[in-house]
Every structure is written in C-alpha cells, then in structure tokens.
Amino acid sequence: MFKSLMAFLIAVLACSEASAQSRPQPPTRKFDDPGAPPFKVLKEGENPPLDAYDNFVVGPNYTPAPERKKVDGVPEGKVEQLVIDSKETKLFNPGIARNEFGKVDPSNPKTLIVETHPIDYQRKIGVYVPAQYKAGTEAPFMVVHDGPGQANGFKTILDNLIQQKRIPPIVLISIGNGGGDAQGHERGKEYDNMNGDYAEYIETEVLPRVEKHCGVKLTKDPNGRAAMGNSSGGSAALIMAWFRNDLYHRVLTTSGTFVNQAWPFDPKYPGGAWGFHEELIPNSPKKPIRLFISVGDGDLLNPNVMRDGMHDWVEANNRMAKALKAKGYEYQYLFCQGARHSVGNAQQQFLPHAIEWVWKGYAPGTGG
C-alpha cells in the first residue's frame, strides 16, 4: 500500500513538473526593440549614477550588493510585528474574494465579469525601526506592499545605508495585502484601482496603529514618505502618490503593473493603470513625484484571458519611462536582462541603490 501511494505521489509530481515546464513563458524582449525608449547599457555589476534621470540596461549577470551583508559595529534596527483584523477597520471591511476567474465582458473588452463574495481577513504588518530613531521625533518612512516579510528582509540593507548616511533613518512599514490577486480579489481591489482609497486606508487604519504599537512618530511631510511595491504593489505605490500627492512624493517599483488590472470598471479610468502613461502623466501638470521603475526582459505578457492590448508589462514600463522623461520627472528606469517578473535576481544587485536613489535630496523641513 505504502509503495503504491509513493508511486502515485511521484507520478503526480512528475506530471505537475512537466505541466509547469510546458507552460508558455513570456518571450524575451530586447532593450532596442521597436518602440522602446533609448537606453544606456551598463557594465555587468554596475548600477546607474545617483544623479541620473534616465533609462539603463543592467545584467544579465548580477553582483549581490555589499550592503546586503552585516557589518560589525553597525547599529541594528529592531523589527516588530502587528496584525489588523478587517472587522476592526472602517475601510475595506469586509474584504472580497472571487468565486472563479472572470470572463471578458462581451459589451466591454476592457473589463471582466467577476462574481465575488465578502470575506473577513487579517492583515500582517512588519515594522523596521532604525537604531538611530529618537523617541518623540518625526521619522520619515517607507510603506512597502505585500508584506510583512520585507521588514526583516530589508533590515541589513537599511542598517548599512543609514549608518553610512546614504539615506535618512527611515522607518519601514511592510503591509500585507488582504488576500488573493487581480480582479475580484481583495489585493486587486486595494492595489489596482485608480483612486486614493488604499492610501486613505493606510493613513487612517495602519499608521496610527504602527505609531501606537511601535512607539514611533511618523512624519506628515509628503517629501519624507515613500511607497514601494512589486507588480500590482508597484502600481499601487504610484497610485498612492498620484491620487494622494499630499501624502507621498517618493515611489519605488519593480515589475510595476502599469496595465489594465482595475476592477470593477471605472469609466473615468477605462484602462486602469495603463492610463498613467497613456493619458495621465502626459496630460497632467507635473507632480512632485520622484520615481524609480524597473522591469525584466522576460516580464509578463497577457497573463490572463484579457486581450485588450494593455497587458504587456515590458511595453507598459517602457511607455512609463518615455512619458516621465517627456514631462521632466525625476525618474530612473532599469531594464533588467535575464530577469523575469519581480526581477528578483536583479534586485540582489540594485535594491540598495534604488532605495538610496529614491531618498536622495531629502532633508527634514527643506521640501527636499
């Protein structure tokens, strides 16, 4: 019986592995493909200059950043954890989850028909507080989406950058999502919709709890506030800064989902976050946003049933770079060779640089 069961499990695993290998992977895009912005190609292991606002090619081989290693004598920040129950909040209560993946709306190919049901959920949050924080003072901070693990994952990087005075002593708040992904799920509702709702949620539900739980005071100065995220968490970071520019001025994204993932359909923003590079950035007054973006050459392409021409992550980020440059934004864009969605291998090299670049020029009370 045991041998039969083991044989069955091995067969199942083999079939699953074969199925995963047979799944089509997104094609590798090139930095000089038609329609791409002009790039400067860096040497392997090299990051862009800190004073540059431009487009750069990195990889395909990456050198792990030295800031990722603990250094003797560097003061270590502390990491604390807390949990928010959705039933205790006014916003995003209850949450949502979809019954099954949606189907394209025959009357509107830019959106899906999705059936959902309400859910309760718990949101885990990790908070890094630097050793240099002085009780009672206002701290600059960075919100990171899809937490809470980044509070521990970024700890050594932040310890080193702060000790070397390359960034201010920031608090990092790594916030878990409400569950699921994309249209019809709580994460999609929070991250992909083009409004200030999630920024307001963080402002009224998360930050006061962090201050109380961790004994810190967080700055109200938008120049001292950054938002960071990967994939839809990246688009969420820009959505926060765009729609609540009174709260956030600094944005860091990896594989940003600047595509049409918004749901339910909003006629004011029919293309979701695709609208950033299609209309919003080109046709709006320049906002005080400093923005770092990155994408992999094998990043996502049409990962679901929608074929609306607005689901190519590489094209979306290329278009973002062109729109930002044309409008004169302080931005930096990395095209990561040999990297797929989330550009995890490339982040091993550039993440400390990106954090330093995003915070460059900040000084309390100077508007920097």
Phi, psi and chi 1 to 4 in degrees:
 res  aa     phi    psi   chi1   chi2   chi3   chi4
   1 MET       -  -46.9  179.7   70.4  177.3      -
   2 PHE   -62.0  -42.5  177.0   75.9      -      -
   3 LYS   -64.0  -38.5  -71.0 -177.4  178.0  179.1
   4 SER   -64.9  -41.6  -61.8      -      -      -
   5 LEU   -63.8  -43.4  178.3   60.3      -      -
   6 MET   -63.6  -40.3  -73.5  -59.1  -64.3      -
   7 ALA   -63.5  -39.6      -      -      -      -
   8 PHE   -63.6  -45.9  171.9   75.6      -      -
   9 LEU   -63.0  -40.6  -68.8  174.3      -      -
  10 ILE   -63.4  -40.1  -69.2  169.9      -      -
  11 ALA   -64.9  -41.2      -      -      -      -
  12 VAL   -62.3  -45.1  168.7      -      -      -
  13 LEU   -62.8  -40.2  -71.7  171.9      -      -
  14 ALA   -63.6  -41.5      -      -      -      -
  15 CYS   -65.7  -41.4  -71.9      -      -      -
  16 SER   -63.2  -41.9  -61.7      -      -      -
  17 GLU   -65.9  -42.2 -168.6  171.8  -51.6      -
  18 ALA   -64.4  -39.0      -      -      -      -
  19 SER   -63.8  -42.6  175.0      -      -      -
  20 ALA   -63.2  -40.2      -      -      -      -
  21 GLN   -69.8  -28.9  -69.1  174.6  -11.1      -
  22 SER   -82.6  -14.1   65.4      -      -      -
  23 ARG   -62.6  133.2 -105.0 -176.5 -124.5  127.7
  24 PRO   -65.3  132.5   22.7  -31.8      -      -
  25 GLN   -92.3  149.7  -67.6  -73.3   -9.1      -
  26 PRO   -58.5  146.2  -22.3   32.8      -      -
  27 PRO   -67.1  153.9   26.5  -34.6      -      -
  28 THR   -79.4  121.9  -61.5      -      -      -
  29 ARG   -93.5  155.1  -87.5   60.6   65.2   84.1
  30 LYS  -109.8  149.6  -62.2  179.6  179.8  178.9
  31 PHE   -67.7  -19.1   66.2   85.9      -      -
  32 ASP  -108.4   21.3   55.8   -2.9      -      -
  33 ASP   -62.3  155.1  -81.1  -17.6      -      -
  34 PRO   -55.9  134.4  -25.6   34.6      -      -
  35 GLY    91.6  -12.3      -      -      -      -
  36 ALA   -74.8  151.5      -      -      -      -
  37 PRO   -72.8  163.6   28.6  -34.9      -      -
  38 PRO   -68.7  138.2   22.8  -31.4      -      -
  39 PHE  -121.5  153.9  -75.4   97.3      -      -
  40 LYS  -103.8  124.4  -62.4  178.5  179.8  178.0
  41 VAL   -88.5  122.5 -178.9      -      -      -
  42 LEU   -93.3  157.8  -59.9  179.9      -      -
  43 LYS   -68.8  152.0  -62.1  176.3 -178.4  176.9
  44 GLU   -60.4  135.3  -72.9 -167.4   -9.1      -
  45 GLY    86.8   -2.9      -      -      -      -
  46 GLU  -100.5  140.0 -176.4 -179.8    8.3      -
  47 ASN  -104.1  160.5  -68.8  -41.9      -      -
  48 PRO   -66.3  162.5  -17.3   30.1      -      -
  49 PRO   -64.1  148.6  -17.6   29.3      -      -
  50 LEU   -70.5  -20.3  -79.9  168.9      -      -
  51 ASP   -98.1   10.9   59.5   -6.1      -      -
  52 ALA   -95.4  141.7      -      -      -      -
  53 TYR  -119.0   94.7  -51.9  145.6      -      -
  54 ASP  -168.0 -173.2 -145.6  -24.1      -      -
  55 ASN  -111.2  134.2  -44.1  -47.7      -      -
  56 PHE  -136.1  146.4  -60.8   90.8      -      -
  57 VAL  -103.7  130.8  176.4      -      -      -
  58 VAL  -125.9  163.9  -66.8      -      -      -
  59 GLY    83.7 -169.7      -      -      -      -
  60 PRO   -83.8   -7.1   31.1  -35.8      -      -
  61 ASN  -103.3  140.7  -61.3  -48.1      -      -
  62 TYR  -125.0  144.4  -62.5   96.2      -      -
  63 THR  -104.1  118.5  -57.4      -      -      -
  64 PRO   -56.1  133.8  -25.9   34.9      -      -
  65 ALA   -66.3  138.0      -      -      -      -
  66 PRO   -63.9  -23.6   20.6  -31.7      -      -
  67 GLU   -67.6   -8.7  -64.0   87.1   -5.7      -
  68 ARG   -81.0  -10.4  -69.6 -178.6  171.9  -84.8
  69 LYS   -99.5  138.0  -66.8 -176.1  177.4 -180.0
  70 LYS   -64.0  143.0  -75.3 -171.9  176.1 -176.3
  71 VAL  -121.2  130.6  177.1      -      -      -
  72 ASP   -58.3  135.6  -69.6  -18.9      -      -
  73 GLY    89.8   -9.7      -      -      -      -
  74 VAL   -80.9  123.3  171.0      -      -      -
  75 PRO   -59.6  137.1  -21.5   32.5      -      -
  76 GLU  -102.8  130.8  -66.8 -170.2   32.1      -
  77 GLY   -72.0  170.3      -      -      -      -
  78 LYS  -109.5  153.2   62.7  179.2 -179.1  179.0
  79 VAL  -120.4  128.4  173.5      -      -      -
  80 GLU  -122.1  156.9  -60.4 -167.6   34.8      -
  81 GLN  -123.6  145.1  -53.0  -75.9  -22.0      -
  82 LEU  -146.3  164.4   63.2  147.5      -      -
  83 VAL  -132.0  136.1  177.0      -      -      -
  84 ILE  -113.7  124.1  -60.5  176.2      -      -
  85 ASP   -86.0  132.6 -167.4  -59.4      -      -
  86 SER   -58.8  -29.6   63.9      -      -      -
  87 LYS   -68.3  -13.9  -65.4 -170.6  -66.6  -67.7
  88 GLU   -96.3    2.9  -60.5  171.6   -6.1      -
  89 THR  -113.5  157.0   66.4      -      -      -
  90 LYS   -87.2  -33.8  -65.8  180.0 -179.8  179.0
  91 LEU   -99.6  150.7  -58.4  175.4      -      -
  92 PHE    52.9   40.7  -66.1  106.8      -      -
  93 ASN  -133.4  115.9  172.6   25.6      -      -
  94 PRO   -78.3  175.0   31.9  -36.6      -      -
  95 GLY   -85.9 -175.5      -      -      -      -
  96 ILE  -132.1  154.1   61.0  169.2      -      -
  97 ALA  -143.2  148.7      -      -      -      -
  98 ARG   -90.0  151.1   66.4  178.5  178.8 -124.9
  99 ASN   -75.4  -39.2  -59.9  -29.8      -      -
 100 GLU  -158.7  166.0   58.4 -176.3   18.4      -
 101 PHE   -61.0  140.5 -162.9   88.4      -      -
 102 GLY   -71.9  170.4      -      -      -      -
 103 LYS  -120.8  153.2   56.8 -175.8  178.7 -178.6
 104 VAL   -61.9  133.6  176.7      -      -      -
 105 ASP   -70.1  117.4 -175.1  -18.2      -      -
 106 PRO   -62.9  -21.4   21.9  -32.4      -      -
 107 SER   -93.6   -6.2   63.5      -      -      -
 108 ASN  -156.5   95.2 -177.4    0.6      -      -
 109 PRO   -67.9   -4.2   24.3  -33.3      -      -
 110 LYS   -87.0    0.8  -66.4 -178.2  178.1  179.9
 111 THR  -145.6  170.7 -168.0      -      -      -
 112 LEU  -113.7  154.0  -60.6  179.2      -      -
 113 ILE   -93.9  118.3  -62.7  173.6      -      -
 114 VAL  -132.7  131.3 -173.1      -      -      -
 115 GLU   -95.6  132.0  -67.0 -176.1    1.3      -
 116 THR  -127.6  168.1   66.9      -      -      -
 117 HIS  -139.5  153.3   59.5  -87.1      -      -
 118 PRO   -73.5  149.1   25.2  -32.5      -      -
 119 ILE  -139.2  154.3   59.9  167.3      -      -
 120 ASP   -98.4  151.2  -63.9  -39.7      -      -
 121 TYR  -153.2  164.0   57.3   93.4      -      -
 122 GLN  -116.8  134.9  -69.7 -167.6  -34.9      -
 123 ARG  -108.3  114.5 -168.6 -175.4  -55.2  -82.5
 124 LYS   -87.0  141.8  -64.3 -180.0  179.6 -179.9
 125 ILE  -135.6  130.6  -61.3  170.8      -      -
 126 GLY  -110.5  137.3      -      -      -      -
 127 VAL  -127.0  122.3 -177.6      -      -      -
 128 TYR   -97.0  126.2  163.5   90.5      -      -
 129 VAL  -117.1  120.5  179.9      -      -      -
 130 PRO   -67.7  152.5   24.8  -33.2      -      -
 131 ALA   -61.1  -26.7      -      -      -      -
 132 GLN   -82.3   -3.6  -64.8   84.0  -10.5      -
 133 TYR   -65.1  132.1  176.3   70.2      -      -
 134 LYS  -105.2  122.1  -63.6  179.2 -179.5  178.7
 135 ALA   -53.1  135.1      -      -      -      -
 136 GLY    91.6  -13.7      -      -      -      -
 137 THR   -90.7  155.9   61.4      -      -      -
 138 GLU   -82.4  126.3  -71.9 -168.3   -7.8      -
 139 ALA  -102.5  136.5      -      -      -      -
 140 PRO   -67.5  156.1   25.8  -32.0      -      -
 141 PHE  -151.1  162.3   65.7   90.0      -      -
 142 MET  -127.7  124.5 -179.3  159.3   68.0      -
 143 VAL   -86.5  131.0  167.4      -      -      -
 144 VAL  -121.9  129.1 -174.9      -      -      -
 145 HIS   -83.3  164.1  -59.9  -50.8      -      -
 146 ASP    60.9   39.8  -71.6  -42.4      -      -
 147 GLY   -78.2 -167.8      -      -      -      -
 148 PRO   -97.8    5.0   34.9  -34.7      -      -
 149 GLY   -64.4  -24.6      -      -      -      -
 150 GLN   -65.6  -22.9  -67.3   91.9  -25.4      -
 151 ALA   -60.0  -41.1      -      -      -      -
 152 ASN   -82.0  -38.9  -81.4  -52.4      -      -
 153 GLY   -64.3  -33.7      -      -      -      -
 154 PHE   -93.6   -3.7  -69.0    8.9      -      -
 155 LYS   -55.2  -50.9  178.5  179.8  174.9  -62.3
 156 THR   -65.7  -40.5  -61.9      -      -      -
 157 ILE   -58.5  -48.2  -66.6  173.7      -      -
 158 LEU   -66.6  -41.9  -62.4  176.4      -      -
 159 ASP   -53.1  -47.3  -74.1  -18.4      -      -
 160 ASN   -70.3  -45.2  -73.2  -33.5      -      -
 161 LEU   -63.6  -39.3  -69.3  176.1      -      -
 162 ILE   -67.9  -45.5  -67.7  168.7      -      -
 163 GLN   -61.4  -35.6  175.7   66.1    8.8      -
 164 GLN   -83.2    3.5  -64.5  167.7   21.4      -
 165 LYS    59.3   32.7  -59.1 -172.5 -176.0  -57.3
 166 ARG   -91.0  -19.3  -68.2  162.0   59.7 -173.0
 167 ILE  -138.9  159.3   64.1  171.2      -      -
 168 PRO   -69.4  166.3   25.9  -34.1      -      -
 169 PRO   -71.5   87.5  -15.3   29.5      -      -
 170 ILE   -90.5  148.9   64.9  169.5      -      -
 171 VAL   -89.0  136.7  171.1      -      -      -
 172 LEU  -111.3  127.7 -175.9  139.5      -      -
 173 ILE  -117.3  106.2  -54.7  165.9      -      -
 174 SER  -100.3  110.6 -179.3      -      -      -
 175 ILE  -108.4  122.8  -55.3  171.3      -      -
 176 GLY   -68.5  151.8      -      -      -      -
 177 ASN   -84.7  172.5   62.8   68.4      -      -
 178 GLY   -84.3    2.2      -      -      -      -
 179 GLY   113.2  149.0      -      -      -      -
 180 GLY    73.7 -167.1      -      -      -      -
 181 ASP  -156.2  144.0 -174.6   31.3      -      -
 182 ALA    66.8 -159.1      -      -      -      -
 183 GLN   -59.5  127.6  -62.3   95.2  -30.5      -
 184 GLY    92.8   -8.5      -      -      -      -
 185 HIS  -108.1  160.6  -83.6  -52.2      -      -
 186 GLU   -62.0  -40.7 -177.8   62.6   23.1      -
 187 ARG   -59.0  -43.7 -178.6  177.9 -176.3  -95.4
 188 GLY   -63.8  -40.6      -      -      -      -
 189 LYS   -61.5  -40.7 -178.8  178.9  178.9 -179.1
 190 GLU   -72.6  -44.1  -64.8  165.6    2.1      -
 191 TYR   -94.6  -33.3  -72.3    2.5      -      -
 192 ASP   -99.0  -14.8  -66.7  -41.1      -      -
 193 ASN   -81.3  140.4  -75.6  -36.2      -      -
 194 MET   -87.8   77.8  -62.2  -71.3  -77.1      -
 195 ASN  -162.0  177.9   54.5   51.9      -      -
 196 GLY   -94.6   15.4      -      -      -      -
 197 ASP   -62.0  -44.5  -69.4   -4.7      -      -
 198 TYR   -72.2  -35.0 -167.0   56.8      -      -
 199 ALA   -61.0  -39.4      -      -      -      -
 200 GLU   -66.9  -39.4 -179.0   66.1   16.8      -
 201 TYR   -58.7  -48.3  172.7   86.7      -      -
 202 ILE   -61.7  -41.1  -67.9  173.6      -      -
 203 GLU   -64.2  -42.8 -165.8   69.4   16.4      -
 204 THR   -97.9  -25.8   58.8      -      -      -
 205 GLU  -107.2  -35.9  -56.1  -74.7    5.6      -
 206 VAL   -92.8  -53.5  177.2      -      -      -
 207 LEU   -61.0  -43.5  -59.9 -174.2      -      -
 208 PRO   -60.8  -36.2  -25.0   35.5      -      -
 209 ARG   -69.3  -38.0  -73.2  174.4  167.3   86.6
 210 VAL   -63.2  -46.0  167.4      -      -      -
 211 GLU   -58.8  -45.2  -71.1 -176.6  -42.1      -
 212 LYS   -68.6  -46.1 -178.0  177.9 -179.9  179.9
 213 HIS   -69.3  -38.7 -176.1   87.3      -      -
 214 CYS  -101.6   -4.9  -60.2      -      -      -
 215 GLY    67.4   38.5      -      -      -      -
 216 VAL  -121.4  161.4  -63.0      -      -      -
 217 LYS  -118.6  125.3 -171.1  175.3 -178.0 -179.2
 218 LEU  -102.5  139.7  -58.5  170.6      -      -
 219 THR   -65.0  148.6 -175.2      -      -      -
 220 LYS   -94.4   -8.0  -59.6  -68.6 -173.8 -177.2
 221 ASP   -71.9  117.7  178.0    6.3      -      -
 222 PRO   -61.7  -23.7   22.0  -32.3      -      -
 223 ASN   -71.5  -18.4  -71.1  -58.4      -      -
 224 GLY  -100.6   19.8      -      -      -      -
 225 ARG  -129.3  128.7  -68.0  165.2  162.2 -130.3
 226 ALA  -122.7  151.5      -      -      -      -
 227 ALA  -125.5  136.6      -      -      -      -
 228 MET  -135.9  146.7  174.0 -176.4  173.7      -
 229 GLY  -169.3  163.5      -      -      -      -
 230 ASN  -113.2  142.2  176.1   69.9      -      -
 231 SER    60.1 -125.7 -167.1      -      -      -
 232 SER   -64.4  -26.7  -73.9      -      -      -
 233 GLY   -63.2  -28.4      -      -      -      -
 234 GLY   -71.8  -45.8      -      -      -      -
 235 SER   -63.7  -35.7   55.1      -      -      -
 236 ALA   -61.0  -38.0      -      -      -      -
 237 ALA   -62.1  -43.7      -      -      -      -
 238 LEU   -71.2  -38.1  178.9   55.1      -      -
 239 ILE   -57.7  -42.3  -72.3  167.2      -      -
 240 MET   -60.2  -47.8  -71.7  169.1   59.7      -
 241 ALA   -71.7  -30.5      -      -      -      -
 242 TRP   -75.3  -49.8 -174.0  -90.1      -      -
 243 PHE   -85.0  -19.4  -70.2   96.4      -      -
 244 ARG  -128.8   62.4  -68.1  -56.5  -54.5  -91.0
 245 ASN   -67.2  -15.0 -164.1 -128.4      -      -
 246 ASP   -72.8  -10.6   59.1  -41.8      -      -
 247 LEU  -112.8  -32.4  -61.1  179.6      -      -
 248 TYR  -138.7  135.2  -64.0   91.6      -      -
 249 HIS  -122.8   -6.9  -76.6 -175.7      -      -
 250 ARG  -125.6  133.6  -58.8  173.0 -172.6  -88.2
 251 VAL  -137.7  135.3  174.4      -      -      -
 252 LEU  -131.5  123.6 -163.9  166.7      -      -
 253 THR  -130.2  147.7   76.6      -      -      -
 254 THR  -126.0  130.4   53.1      -      -      -
 255 SER    48.3   45.5  -68.2      -      -      -
 256 GLY   -55.4  133.9      -      -      -      -
 257 THR   -85.1   67.6  -60.9      -      -      -
 258 PHE   -86.5   52.8  -56.5  118.3      -      -
 259 VAL  -127.0 -174.5  -53.9      -      -      -
 260 ASN   -91.7   81.9  179.8   26.1      -      -
 261 GLN  -111.9   -2.6  -69.3  -81.0   96.8      -
 262 ALA   -63.1  141.7      -      -      -      -
 263 TRP  -160.2  137.9 -174.5   89.6      -      -
 264 PRO   -71.8  167.0   25.3  -33.3      -      -
 265 PHE   -60.4  133.7 -178.4   75.0      -      -
 266 ASP  -119.9  112.1 -176.9  -11.2      -      -
 267 PRO   -62.7  -19.2   19.8  -31.1      -      -
 268 LYS   -71.0  -27.9  -69.1 -173.9  -63.8 -176.1
 269 TYR  -134.5   71.5  -55.0  101.2      -      -
 270 PRO   -65.7  -19.4   22.9  -33.3      -      -
 271 GLY  -105.8   13.6      -      -      -      -
 272 GLY    57.6 -139.5      -      -      -      -
 273 ALA   -70.6  -13.0      -      -      -      -
 274 TRP   -58.7  -27.3 -172.3  -90.4      -      -
 275 GLY   -64.4  -19.8      -      -      -      -
 276 PHE   -57.8  -52.2  -85.1  125.4      -      -
 277 HIS   -87.8  -19.4   42.6   85.1      -      -
 278 GLU   -76.9  -43.0 -179.8   80.2    3.8      -
 279 GLU  -137.4  -48.0  -63.7  176.1   -6.8      -
 280 LEU   -62.6  -53.4  -69.6  178.2      -      -
 281 ILE   -66.3  -47.6  -66.6  172.0      -      -
 282 PRO   -63.2  -34.2  -21.7   32.9      -      -
 283 ASN  -105.0    5.8  -60.5  -26.2      -      -
 284 SER  -114.2  152.8  -58.4      -      -      -
 285 PRO   -55.9  144.3  -22.9   33.1      -      -
 286 LYS   -60.1  130.8  178.3 -175.2  170.1 -174.7
 287 LYS   -98.9  153.6  -66.7  177.8 -177.8  -80.4
 288 PRO   -76.4   73.9   28.1  -34.4      -      -
 289 ILE  -125.1  127.2  -61.4  174.8      -      -
 290 ARG  -101.8  122.8 -175.7  176.0  175.1   89.6
 291 LEU  -132.1  126.3  180.0   64.5      -      -
 292 PHE  -109.3  126.8 -178.4   97.5      -      -
 293 ILE  -129.1  157.3   63.3  176.7      -      -
 294 SER  -155.3  156.2   56.6      -      -      -
 295 VAL  -152.3  156.2   78.4      -      -      -
 296 GLY   -97.6  149.9      -      -      -      -
 297 ASP   -68.4  -16.0   62.9   -3.1      -      -
 298 GLY  -112.5   31.9      -      -      -      -
 299 ASP   -70.4  177.7 -135.6  -58.5      -      -
 300 LEU   -64.3  149.3  -62.7 -179.3      -      -
 301 LEU  -145.9  113.8  173.7   65.5      -      -
 302 ASN    48.4   64.4  -69.3  -26.2      -      -
 303 PRO   -80.2    3.1   32.5  -36.5      -      -
 304 ASN  -141.8 -164.9   59.6   33.9      -      -
 305 VAL   -75.3  -11.9  -62.8      -      -      -
 306 MET   -77.3  133.0  -63.3 -179.4   74.8      -
 307 ARG  -126.3   63.7  -64.0  -66.3 -178.3  -92.8
 308 ASP  -100.6    5.4   54.8    3.9      -      -
 309 GLY    74.5   11.4      -      -      -      -
 310 MET  -130.2   37.8  -65.0 -174.7  -74.9      -
 311 HIS  -136.6   42.0  -86.3   85.0      -      -
 312 ASP  -117.4  108.6 -177.2  -22.7      -      -
 313 TRP   -65.2  -36.6  -89.8 -114.8      -      -
 314 VAL   -67.1  -48.5  174.8      -      -      -
 315 GLU   -60.6  -40.8 -178.2 -175.4   -1.9      -
 316 ALA   -61.2  -44.8      -      -      -      -
 317 ASN   -72.0  -34.7  -80.3  -89.2      -      -
 318 ASN   -60.1  -44.6  -78.5  -13.3      -      -
 319 ARG   -65.8  -36.1  -71.9  167.4   58.7  101.0
 320 MET   -59.3  -46.2  -79.5  -70.6  -65.0      -
 321 ALA   -61.0  -42.3      -      -      -      -
 322 LYS   -66.3  -40.8  -69.9 -169.0  -76.3 -172.1
 323 ALA   -66.6  -41.3      -      -      -      -
 324 LEU   -65.6  -42.7  -67.7  167.7      -      -
 325 LYS   -65.6  -43.0 -169.2  173.7 -171.3   69.1
 326 ALA   -62.7  -30.2      -      -      -      -
 327 LYS   -91.7   -5.3 -152.9   70.3  178.8 -175.9
 328 GLY    81.9   26.5      -      -      -      -
 329 TYR   -74.2  153.0  -86.2   83.6      -      -
 330 GLU   -79.2  103.0  -64.6 -179.8    0.7      -
 331 TYR  -143.8  160.2   85.1   99.7      -      -
 332 GLN  -141.3  136.3 -159.5  163.8   91.3      -
 333 TYR  -128.1  125.4  176.2   34.1      -      -
 334 LEU  -110.3  124.2  -64.9 -166.1      -      -
 335 PHE   -98.2  112.3 -174.9   93.8      -      -
 336 CYS  -100.0  108.9  -55.1      -      -      -
 337 GLN   -73.6  147.1  -62.6 -176.5  110.6      -
 338 GLY    68.2   25.8      -      -      -      -
 339 ALA  -129.3  144.0      -      -      -      -
 340 ARG  -107.5 -164.3  -65.1 -163.4  176.9  -83.7
 341 HIS   -57.2  135.1 -168.6   59.3      -      -
 342 SER    85.3  -12.5  -56.0      -      -      -
 343 VAL    42.2   44.7  -63.0      -      -      -
 344 GLY   -59.4  -40.0      -      -      -      -
 345 ASN   -65.8  -39.5   54.9  -21.0      -      -
 346 ALA   -70.6  -34.4      -      -      -      -
 347 GLN   -61.1  -29.6  -75.3 -165.5   59.2      -
 348 GLN   -55.5  -30.3  -70.1  -63.8  -48.0      -
 349 GLN   -92.7  -48.6  174.0  179.3  -56.8      -
 350 PHE   -95.5  -11.7   75.5   68.3      -      -
 351 LEU   -58.6  -47.1 -176.0   58.4      -      -
 352 PRO   -58.8  -40.5  -25.9   36.6      -      -
 353 HIS   -60.1  -44.5  159.7   81.1      -      -
 354 ALA   -63.4  -41.4      -      -      -      -
 355 ILE   -62.8  -44.8  -65.8  171.8      -      -
 356 GLU   -62.7  -43.0 -178.8  178.4    7.9      -
 357 TRP   -62.9  -43.5 -174.0   90.0      -      -
 358 VAL   -61.5  -35.8  161.9      -      -      -
 359 TRP   -91.1   -3.1  -76.4   98.1      -      -
 360 LYS   -58.6  135.8 -175.3  174.1  172.5   58.0
 361 GLY    89.8   -6.1      -      -      -      -
 362 TYR   -79.3  133.7  169.9   72.3      -      -
 363 ALA  -147.0  133.3      -      -      -      -
 364 PRO   -56.7  130.6  -22.6   32.7      -      -
 365 GLY    79.0    3.8      -      -      -      -
 366 THR  -104.7   -7.2   65.7      -      -      -
 367 GLY    74.1   16.0      -      -      -      -
 368 GLY   -82.5      -      -      -      -      -
